[in-house]
Amino acid sequence: MSQNLQVETSTVKNKTVKVPHTYVIIFMVVLLAWLLTFLVPVGKFETQEVKYKQGEKEKKKTVVKADSFQYEVDESGNVVRKPAKLWGTEDTGGYGMLNYVFEGLVTGNKWGSAVGIVAFILVIGGAFGIILRTGAVDSGIMSMIKVTKGKEFLIIPVLFVLFSLGGAIFGMGEETIPFAMIVVPLVIALGYDAVVGVLITYVASQIGFATSWMNPFSLAVAQGVSGVPVFSGATFRIIMWIVFTFAGLVYTMVYASKVKRNPEYSVSKEANEYFKKEAIKEDGKHEFNLGHKLVLLTILLGIIWVVWGVTKKAYYIPEIASQFFVMGLVAGIIGVIFKLNDMKVDDIATSFQRGAADLVGAALVVGMAKGILIILGGSDPSTPTVLNTILNGMGKTVGQLGGAFAAWFMYLFQSIFNFFVVSGSGQAALTMPIMAPLSDLVGVSRQTAVLAFQLGDGLTNVIVPTSACLMGVLGVARIDWGKWAKWQIKMQGFLFLLGTIFVLIAHFIGF
């Protein structure tokens, strides 16, 4: 993991441009958040529980009340600012800026960031450490290269569409982390690079997530709390999914073809070299025998189990992590029985340890990013925080606009706010009870307001460093976030422009 967090350099027009270390970038954002607490007064909202129907099931969600924002004031009636301390813990009067790493790591629970995601990343890393130790993935990749020789380019569109469908149908996100462990080495072996691996797994899934017509984690919640029939407007969204998926695929194919023709064009040279060196270590061990086939069959059956669990039983982080642990354990037992790469029982344990160690850097970034939200006071709408004041201020700005510009500004706002609250359902619960009534006042349909949320929430997931899923995938691919963001910003601009077009079309056709 240490390699993908090193300071990167690239040459542009004979000038050396240094991309800061991921930890440095996050620290600067934490510092900015800390300074905001000195300047911005704190406020809070009242909350209420709303019910909505999702199919035959009745769902409940605690959301903010529209027009309920209040600044916290002192005895003299002046608004209160609550500057975050430089250092401090919960037992010493409040969290301090310099405590962001530890406090960020221990927030949440097993169902979410940061504790749950950190544990998920480490367990997944350990499980795949065992799987990779068997040599089955390397042997399978070499076998696939032989079978697809001359048709390698077909792998990219097929995988891109499948992952986009995963995001659209069942909100695929965290599940892309283990997939990236297989896909990234595969595409590098085919002559592409690590960035292509991230594009056809995580980025594709988030394009599907953002344009979904049936996403249960963001679209259903946003429509439910906005008073819009759940999963309505599917025809428009299916068309939007097709256009976005095609556009994202074309963008990916263009970049991939350039890398294929000229490897120097790649923006992930260090990661590429790492995976190539790992492949060289395994050179001569690529006999595709029965043991390897059984390990790959275990992975296939495990993936089917995961998809079934997510779609039919609502499995989430704890269950999925345990499913992949079982996959790793079974693969290790097969490796020992068939003596794959001379595996012994102890190798199962040491491989798990090494696999988890490889992703410690990514896990730390998840906690650090969560620390930003802690400095701003957290995301509880009923607690006086800087974040609530920012949300209220943006809502007032929308209320002063009208028509198409208001619809577009909603999209812009949701894109920015996603930096602070990456959870789709969490962002919906915070923003839509404010945006939905405002849309009535400014001449924007509630369905379009939901669309603006959906696109803003989903598309920016592929660049914000506060996204635990993104940081996990980048950790697997051994790509530094700073380097990724520098490249991704152009694609982000392209996706934002496309999103703007759809929001405006939706407004003008009265969607």
C-alpha positions as CSV (number, residue, x, y, z in Angstrom):
1,M,0.0,0.0,0.0
2,S,2.9,2.3,0.7
3,Q,3.6,2.6,-3.1
4,N,0.2,4.0,-3.9
5,L,0.5,6.7,-1.3
6,Q,3.9,8.0,-2.4
7,V,4.2,11.6,-3.7
8,E,3.6,11.4,-7.4
9,T,5.3,13.5,-10.1
10,S,4.4,14.0,-13.7
11,T,5.8,16.0,-16.5
12,V,3.5,18.4,-18.4
13,K,5.0,20.6,-21.0
14,N,8.5,20.1,-19.6
15,K,7.3,21.2,-16.1
16,T,7.4,18.9,-13.2
17,V,4.1,19.0,-11.3
18,K,4.0,17.4,-7.9
19,V,0.8,15.9,-6.7
20,P,0.6,16.1,-2.9
21,H,0.4,12.9,-0.8
22,T,-3.3,11.9,-0.1
23,Y,-2.8,12.4,3.6
24,V,-1.5,15.9,2.9
25,I,-4.6,16.8,0.8
26,I,-7.0,15.5,3.5
27,F,-5.1,17.4,6.2
28,M,-5.4,20.7,4.2
29,V,-9.2,20.1,3.9
30,V,-9.4,19.3,7.7
31,L,-7.5,22.6,8.3
32,L,-10.0,24.5,6.1
33,A,-13.0,22.9,7.9
34,W,-11.4,23.9,11.2
35,L,-11.1,27.5,10.1
36,L,-14.7,27.5,9.0
37,T,-15.8,26.8,12.5
38,F,-14.3,30.2,13.6
39,L,-16.2,32.0,10.8
40,V,-19.6,30.3,10.4
41,P,-22.2,30.4,13.2
42,V,-23.9,27.1,14.2
43,G,-27.5,26.2,13.7
44,K,-29.9,23.2,13.8
45,F,-33.1,21.9,12.3
46,E,-36.1,20.2,13.8
47,T,-36.7,16.6,12.6
48,Q,-39.7,14.4,12.0
49,E,-40.3,10.8,11.0
50,V,-41.9,10.3,7.6
51,K,-43.4,7.2,6.1
52,Y,-43.4,6.2,2.4
53,K,-44.3,3.1,0.4
54,Q,-41.7,1.1,-1.5
55,G,-43.7,-1.5,-3.3
56,E,-45.8,-3.3,-0.7
57,K,-43.5,-2.3,2.2
58,E,-43.8,0.8,4.3
59,K,-40.6,2.5,5.1
60,K,-39.7,5.1,7.7
61,K,-37.0,7.8,7.7
62,T,-36.1,10.6,10.1
63,V,-35.8,13.8,8.1
64,V,-35.4,17.5,8.7
65,K,-38.5,19.8,8.8
66,A,-38.6,22.4,6.1
67,D,-38.3,26.0,7.4
68,S,-37.3,24.8,10.9
69,F,-33.7,26.0,10.9
70,Q,-32.6,28.1,13.9
71,Y,-29.3,29.6,14.7
72,E,-28.0,29.0,18.2
73,V,-28.0,32.3,20.1
74,D,-26.5,33.4,23.4
75,E,-28.3,35.3,26.2
76,S,-27.9,38.5,24.3
77,G,-29.5,37.2,21.2
78,N,-26.3,37.0,19.2
79,V,-25.6,34.0,16.9
80,V,-23.1,31.6,18.4
81,R,-19.9,30.3,16.8
82,K,-18.3,27.2,18.2
83,P,-14.7,27.1,17.0
84,A,-13.3,23.6,17.1
85,K,-10.5,23.1,19.5
86,L,-7.0,22.5,18.2
87,W,-6.6,19.4,20.4
88,G,-9.2,17.7,22.5
89,T,-11.2,14.5,23.0
90,E,-14.8,13.8,24.0
91,D,-13.6,13.7,27.7
92,T,-11.7,17.0,27.5
93,G,-14.4,19.3,26.3
94,G,-14.9,18.4,22.6
95,Y,-13.1,17.0,19.6
96,G,-10.0,18.9,18.4
97,M,-8.7,19.4,14.9
98,L,-5.6,17.3,15.6
99,N,-7.7,14.4,16.8
100,Y,-9.3,13.9,13.4
101,V,-7.5,10.7,12.5
102,F,-8.5,8.6,15.6
103,E,-11.9,10.2,16.0
104,G,-12.6,9.7,12.3
105,L,-11.6,6.0,12.4
106,V,-13.9,5.2,15.4
107,T,-17.1,6.9,14.1
108,G,-20.1,5.0,12.9
109,N,-20.8,1.3,13.4
110,K,-20.6,-1.9,11.6
111,W,-23.2,-0.8,9.0
112,G,-21.3,2.3,7.8
113,S,-18.3,4.6,7.8
114,A,-15.9,4.7,9.3
115,V,-15.7,1.6,11.5
116,G,-17.7,-0.6,9.3
117,I,-16.0,0.4,6.0
118,V,-12.5,0.1,7.6
119,A,-13.3,-3.4,8.9
120,F,-14.9,-4.3,5.5
121,I,-11.7,-3.2,3.6
122,L,-9.4,-5.1,5.9
123,V,-11.5,-8.3,5.8
124,I,-11.8,-8.1,2.0
125,G,-8.1,-7.5,1.7
126,G,-7.3,-10.5,3.8
127,A,-9.7,-12.8,2.0
128,F,-8.3,-11.8,-1.4
129,G,-4.8,-12.2,0.0
130,I,-5.6,-15.9,0.4
131,I,-7.2,-16.1,-3.0
132,L,-4.3,-14.5,-4.7
133,R,-1.8,-16.8,-2.8
134,T,-3.3,-19.8,-4.6
135,G,-2.3,-18.4,-7.9
136,A,-5.7,-19.1,-9.4
137,V,-6.4,-15.5,-10.4
138,D,-3.1,-15.2,-12.2
139,S,-3.6,-18.5,-14.0
140,G,-7.1,-17.6,-14.9
141,I,-6.0,-14.2,-16.3
142,M,-3.4,-15.9,-18.4
143,S,-5.9,-18.4,-19.6
144,M,-8.4,-15.7,-20.5
145,I,-5.7,-13.7,-22.4
146,K,-5.1,-16.8,-24.5
147,V,-8.8,-17.3,-25.2
148,T,-9.5,-13.7,-26.0
149,K,-6.4,-13.0,-28.0
150,G,-7.3,-10.4,-30.6
151,K,-10.6,-9.7,-28.9
152,E,-9.4,-8.2,-25.6
153,F,-11.2,-4.9,-26.4
154,L,-14.6,-6.7,-25.8
155,I,-13.8,-7.2,-22.1
156,I,-14.0,-3.4,-21.4
157,P,-17.6,-2.8,-22.8
158,V,-19.0,-6.0,-21.3
159,L,-17.7,-5.3,-17.8
160,F,-18.5,-1.6,-18.0
161,V,-22.2,-2.3,-18.8
162,L,-22.4,-5.1,-16.2
163,F,-21.0,-2.9,-13.4
164,S,-23.3,0.0,-14.5
165,L,-26.3,-2.3,-14.3
166,G,-25.1,-3.4,-10.8
167,G,-25.1,0.2,-9.6
168,A,-28.5,0.9,-11.2
169,I,-30.3,-2.2,-10.0
170,F,-29.1,-2.7,-6.5
171,G,-26.9,0.3,-5.7
172,M,-23.6,-1.4,-6.1
173,G,-20.8,0.4,-4.3
174,E,-18.7,-1.3,-1.7
175,E,-19.0,-4.6,-3.7
176,T,-16.7,-3.1,-6.4
177,I,-13.7,-3.2,-4.0
178,P,-13.1,-7.0,-4.2
179,F,-14.0,-7.0,-7.9
180,A,-11.3,-4.4,-8.5
181,M,-8.7,-6.8,-7.0
182,I,-9.4,-9.1,-10.0
183,V,-10.2,-6.7,-12.8
184,V,-7.2,-4.3,-12.3
185,P,-4.5,-7.0,-12.7
186,L,-6.5,-8.4,-15.6
187,V,-6.7,-5.2,-17.7
188,I,-3.0,-4.5,-17.0
189,A,-2.1,-7.9,-18.3
190,L,-4.2,-7.1,-21.4
191,G,-2.1,-4.0,-22.0
192,Y,-4.2,-1.3,-20.4
193,D,-3.6,0.3,-16.9
194,A,-4.9,0.5,-13.4
195,V,-7.1,3.5,-14.2
196,V,-9.0,1.5,-16.8
197,G,-9.6,-1.1,-14.1
198,V,-11.1,1.6,-11.8
199,L,-13.2,3.0,-14.6
200,I,-14.9,-0.3,-15.6
201,T,-15.6,-1.3,-12.0
202,Y,-16.2,1.6,-9.5
203,V,-16.8,4.5,-12.0
204,A,-19.2,2.4,-14.1
205,S,-21.1,1.3,-11.0
206,Q,-21.5,4.9,-9.8
207,I,-22.7,6.0,-13.3
208,G,-25.4,3.4,-12.9
209,F,-26.0,4.4,-9.3
210,A,-26.5,8.1,-10.4
211,T,-28.9,7.3,-13.2
212,S,-30.8,4.4,-11.7
213,W,-34.6,4.0,-12.1
214,M,-34.8,1.6,-9.1
215,N,-31.9,2.3,-6.6
216,P,-33.3,1.4,-3.2
217,F,-30.6,3.3,-1.3
218,S,-30.9,6.8,-2.7
219,L,-33.7,7.2,-5.3
220,A,-36.3,5.4,-3.3
221,V,-35.5,7.4,-0.2
222,A,-35.3,10.8,-2.0
223,Q,-38.6,10.2,-3.8
224,G,-40.3,8.9,-0.6
225,V,-39.3,11.9,1.6
226,S,-40.2,14.3,-1.2
227,G,-43.7,13.0,-1.6
228,V,-43.0,11.6,-5.1
229,P,-44.2,8.1,-5.9
230,V,-41.3,5.7,-5.3
231,F,-39.6,4.5,-8.5
232,S,-41.8,6.8,-10.7
233,G,-40.3,8.4,-13.8
234,A,-38.6,5.1,-14.7
235,T,-38.8,5.6,-18.5
236,F,-36.9,8.9,-18.5
237,R,-34.3,7.5,-16.1
238,I,-33.7,4.3,-18.2
239,I,-33.1,6.5,-21.2
240,M,-30.7,8.6,-19.1
241,W,-28.9,5.4,-17.9
242,I,-28.4,4.3,-21.5
243,V,-27.0,7.7,-22.5
244,F,-24.7,8.0,-19.5
245,T,-23.5,4.4,-19.7
246,F,-22.7,4.8,-23.4
247,A,-21.0,8.1,-22.8
248,G,-18.9,6.8,-19.9
249,L,-18.0,3.7,-21.9
250,V,-16.8,5.8,-24.9
251,Y,-14.7,8.0,-22.6
252,T,-13.2,4.9,-21.1
253,M,-12.5,3.2,-24.4
254,V,-10.8,6.4,-25.8
255,Y,-8.5,6.5,-22.8
256,A,-7.9,2.8,-22.9
257,S,-7.0,2.8,-26.6
258,K,-4.5,5.6,-26.0
259,V,-2.8,3.6,-23.2
260,K,-2.8,0.4,-25.3
261,R,-1.0,2.3,-28.2
262,N,1.3,4.2,-25.9
263,P,1.9,3.0,-22.3
264,E,3.6,6.3,-21.5
265,Y,0.1,8.0,-21.8
266,S,-1.0,6.2,-18.6
267,V,-1.4,8.2,-15.5
268,S,-0.9,5.2,-13.2
269,K,2.6,4.1,-14.3
270,E,3.7,3.2,-10.7
271,A,0.6,1.0,-10.1
272,N,1.1,-0.7,-13.5
273,E,4.7,-1.5,-12.7
274,Y,3.7,-3.0,-9.4
275,F,1.2,-5.4,-10.9
276,K,3.5,-6.3,-13.7
277,K,6.3,-7.2,-11.2
278,E,3.8,-9.3,-9.2
279,A,2.9,-11.1,-12.5
280,I,6.6,-11.7,-13.2
281,K,7.0,-13.3,-9.7
282,E,4.3,-15.8,-10.7
283,D,5.8,-16.4,-14.1
284,G,6.0,-20.1,-14.8
285,K,3.2,-20.9,-12.3
286,H,0.3,-20.3,-14.6
287,E,-0.6,-24.0,-15.3
288,F,-4.4,-23.8,-15.1
289,N,-5.2,-27.0,-13.2
290,L,-8.2,-28.4,-11.4
291,G,-7.3,-26.7,-8.1
292,H,-7.2,-23.3,-9.8
293,K,-10.6,-24.0,-11.5
294,L,-12.1,-24.9,-8.2
295,V,-10.9,-21.6,-6.6
296,L,-12.3,-19.6,-9.5
297,L,-15.6,-21.5,-9.2
298,T,-15.6,-20.7,-5.5
299,I,-15.3,-17.0,-6.4
300,L,-18.1,-17.2,-9.0
301,L,-20.4,-19.0,-6.6
302,G,-19.5,-16.5,-3.9
303,I,-20.3,-13.6,-6.1
304,I,-23.7,-15.1,-7.0
305,W,-24.2,-15.5,-3.2
306,V,-23.4,-11.9,-2.7
307,V,-25.7,-10.6,-5.5
308,W,-28.5,-12.9,-4.2
309,G,-28.0,-11.7,-0.6
310,V,-28.0,-8.0,-1.6
311,T,-31.0,-8.1,-3.9
312,K,-33.2,-10.6,-2.0
313,K,-32.1,-10.4,1.7
314,A,-30.8,-6.8,1.9
315,Y,-27.3,-7.9,2.9
316,Y,-25.0,-5.1,3.6
317,I,-21.5,-4.5,4.9
318,P,-21.3,-7.1,7.8
319,E,-22.9,-9.8,5.7
320,I,-20.9,-9.1,2.5
321,A,-17.6,-9.0,4.4
322,S,-18.3,-12.3,6.0
323,Q,-19.3,-13.8,2.6
324,F,-15.9,-12.8,1.2
325,F,-14.2,-14.2,4.2
326,V,-15.9,-17.5,3.6
327,M,-14.7,-17.3,-0.1
328,G,-11.1,-16.7,1.0
329,L,-11.2,-19.5,3.6
330,V,-12.6,-22.1,1.1
331,A,-10.1,-21.0,-1.5
332,G,-7.3,-21.4,1.1
333,I,-8.5,-24.9,1.9
334,I,-8.6,-25.8,-1.8
335,G,-5.1,-24.4,-2.2
336,V,-3.8,-26.6,0.7
337,I,-5.5,-29.7,-0.6
338,F,-4.2,-29.3,-4.2
339,K,-0.9,-27.8,-3.0
340,L,-1.4,-24.7,-5.2
341,N,1.9,-22.7,-5.1
342,D,3.0,-25.2,-2.4
343,M,0.4,-23.8,0.0
344,K,0.4,-25.0,3.6
345,V,-2.2,-24.4,6.4
346,D,-0.1,-21.6,7.9
347,D,0.0,-19.8,4.5
348,I,-3.7,-19.2,4.8
349,A,-3.1,-17.1,7.9
350,T,0.0,-15.3,6.6
351,S,-1.7,-14.6,3.3
352,F,-4.7,-13.1,5.1
353,Q,-2.4,-10.9,7.2
354,R,-0.5,-9.7,4.1
355,G,-3.7,-9.0,2.2
356,A,-5.1,-6.9,5.0
357,A,-1.8,-5.1,5.5
358,D,-1.9,-4.1,1.8
359,L,-5.1,-2.1,2.4
360,V,-4.3,-0.5,5.7
361,G,-3.4,2.7,3.9
362,A,-6.8,2.8,2.2
363,A,-8.5,2.1,5.5
364,L,-6.7,5.0,7.2
365,V,-7.8,7.4,4.5
366,V,-11.4,6.4,5.2
367,G,-11.0,7.4,8.8
368,M,-9.2,10.6,8.0
369,A,-11.9,11.7,5.5
370,K,-14.6,11.0,8.1
371,G,-12.6,13.4,10.4
372,I,-13.6,16.3,8.2
373,L,-17.2,15.8,9.0
374,I,-16.4,15.6,12.7
375,I,-14.6,18.9,12.7
376,L,-17.7,20.5,11.1
377,G,-19.8,19.1,14.0
378,G,-21.2,16.0,12.4
379,S,-24.3,15.4,10.2
380,D,-27.0,15.3,12.9
381,P,-29.5,17.9,11.8
382,S,-30.9,18.4,15.4
383,T,-27.4,19.4,16.8
384,P,-26.1,22.9,16.2
385,T,-23.4,22.6,13.6
386,V,-21.6,24.5,10.9
387,L,-22.8,21.9,8.3
388,N,-26.4,22.6,9.1
389,T,-25.8,26.4,8.6
390,I,-24.2,25.6,5.2
391,L,-27.2,23.5,4.2
392,N,-29.6,26.2,5.2
393,G,-27.6,28.9,3.4
394,M,-27.6,26.9,0.2
395,G,-31.3,26.2,0.5
396,K,-32.0,30.0,0.8
397,T,-29.9,30.6,-2.3
398,V,-32.0,28.1,-4.3
399,G,-35.2,29.8,-3.0
400,Q,-34.1,33.2,-4.4
401,L,-33.7,31.7,-7.9
402,G,-36.3,30.4,-10.3
403,G,-37.0,28.2,-13.3
404,A,-34.2,26.4,-15.1
405,F,-31.4,28.1,-13.2
406,A,-32.9,27.0,-9.9
407,A,-33.1,23.4,-11.2
408,W,-29.4,23.6,-12.3
409,F,-28.4,25.2,-9.0
410,M,-30.0,22.3,-7.1
411,Y,-27.8,19.9,-9.1
412,L,-24.7,22.0,-8.3
413,F,-25.6,22.1,-4.6
414,Q,-26.1,18.4,-4.4
415,S,-22.8,17.8,-6.1
416,I,-21.0,20.0,-3.6
417,F,-22.9,18.7,-0.5
418,N,-21.9,15.2,-1.4
419,F,-18.4,16.0,-0.3
420,F,-19.7,16.3,3.2
421,V,-22.3,13.6,3.3
422,V,-21.5,10.8,0.8
423,S,-24.2,8.4,1.9
424,G,-27.0,8.5,-0.6
425,S,-29.8,7.9,1.9
426,G,-28.2,10.2,4.4
427,Q,-27.9,13.1,1.9
428,A,-31.5,12.5,0.8
429,A,-32.8,12.7,4.4
430,L,-30.9,15.9,5.0
431,T,-31.5,17.8,1.7
432,M,-34.7,16.6,0.1
433,P,-37.1,17.8,2.8
434,I,-35.7,21.3,2.2
435,M,-35.3,21.1,-1.6
436,A,-38.7,19.5,-2.3
437,P,-40.8,22.3,-0.8
438,L,-38.4,24.9,-2.3
439,S,-38.9,23.4,-5.8
440,D,-42.6,24.1,-5.5
441,L,-41.9,27.8,-4.9
442,V,-39.3,28.3,-7.7
443,G,-41.2,26.5,-10.4
444,V,-39.3,23.2,-10.5
445,S,-41.1,19.9,-10.3
446,R,-40.3,17.7,-7.3
447,Q,-39.4,14.9,-9.7
448,T,-36.7,17.1,-11.2
449,A,-35.5,18.1,-7.8
450,V,-35.1,14.4,-7.0
451,L,-33.2,14.0,-10.3
452,A,-30.9,16.8,-9.4
453,F,-30.1,15.1,-6.1
454,Q,-29.7,11.7,-7.7
455,L,-27.1,13.0,-10.3
456,G,-25.3,15.2,-7.9
457,D,-25.0,12.5,-5.2
458,G,-23.9,9.7,-7.5
459,L,-21.6,11.2,-10.1
460,T,-19.3,13.0,-7.6
461,N,-18.8,9.7,-5.7
462,V,-16.0,9.0,-8.2
463,I,-13.9,12.0,-7.1
464,V,-14.6,13.1,-3.6
465,P,-11.9,11.8,-1.1
466,T,-14.6,11.4,1.5
467,S,-16.1,8.5,-0.4
468,A,-15.0,5.3,1.5
469,C,-15.8,3.1,-1.5
470,L,-13.6,5.2,-3.9
471,M,-10.7,5.2,-1.5
472,G,-11.0,1.5,-1.0
473,V,-10.9,0.9,-4.8
474,L,-8.0,3.3,-5.3
475,G,-6.2,1.5,-2.5
476,V,-6.7,-1.8,-4.3
477,A,-5.6,-0.3,-7.6
478,R,-2.6,1.4,-5.8
479,I,-3.5,4.8,-7.3
480,D,-2.9,7.9,-5.1
481,W,-6.1,10.0,-4.8
482,G,-4.3,13.2,-5.8
483,K,-3.1,11.6,-9.0
484,W,-6.6,10.2,-9.6
485,A,-8.3,13.5,-8.9
486,K,-6.0,15.4,-11.3
487,W,-7.0,13.0,-14.1
488,Q,-10.6,12.5,-13.1
489,I,-11.5,16.2,-13.0
490,K,-11.8,16.3,-16.8
491,M,-14.1,13.3,-16.8
492,Q,-16.0,14.9,-13.9
493,G,-16.5,18.0,-16.0
494,F,-17.8,15.9,-18.9
495,L,-20.2,14.0,-16.6
496,F,-21.4,17.3,-15.0
497,L,-22.1,18.8,-18.4
498,L,-24.1,15.7,-19.4
499,G,-26.0,15.9,-16.1
500,T,-26.7,19.6,-16.6
501,I,-28.3,18.7,-20.0
502,F,-30.6,16.1,-18.5
503,V,-31.6,18.3,-15.6
504,L,-32.5,21.1,-18.0
505,I,-34.4,18.7,-20.3
506,A,-36.3,17.4,-17.3
507,H,-37.3,20.9,-16.3
508,F,-38.4,22.0,-19.7
509,I,-40.5,18.9,-20.4
510,G,-42.1,19.2,-17.0
511,F,-40.7,15.9,-15.8
